[in-house]
């Protein structure tokens, strides 16, 4: 019987799935080891999971280090990608399905450049959602939070207890709010002029 190329020389391919370290955007990380892979490490998103491909001979410590490196690389690539209005509408529909059983259906979702003091706005009577262009390039979970926030306004117009209960469905609410508060705080810091030689 020919040798199985995935299980040769005591270096079997194995796959492990774990929860991501804090700071990553995925809900689970799957590490796949391969005896065929000698030096390279790669990663990609597969739904709500991140798959990291590594050589089978890599130690557990090297695996942890490379998983962290690849999560950072994927996040950087994703942050550079700017969604268009059509993609933003699709994303809003997906988030509505996921967190509100599809009950929040906006008539329009688009980026705007005239919102410099708020991250997003919603006009429930028209079913329109507008997101500030300042969100472009921020982590996906932050953009998703603002979308979910505005989608919730289609169901509950104000910021009362019912609204905040709805928003609890989104698991990264506190993290996203903290990120946005940090951005606002950083904007308020005094900007020192650069000194010579910098």
Helices and strands as residue ranges (DSSP letters): E 15-18, E 28-34, E 42-46, E 49-55, H 60-80, H 85-100, E 108-112, E 120-123, E 128-132, G 133-135, H 140-155, H 161-167, H 173-188
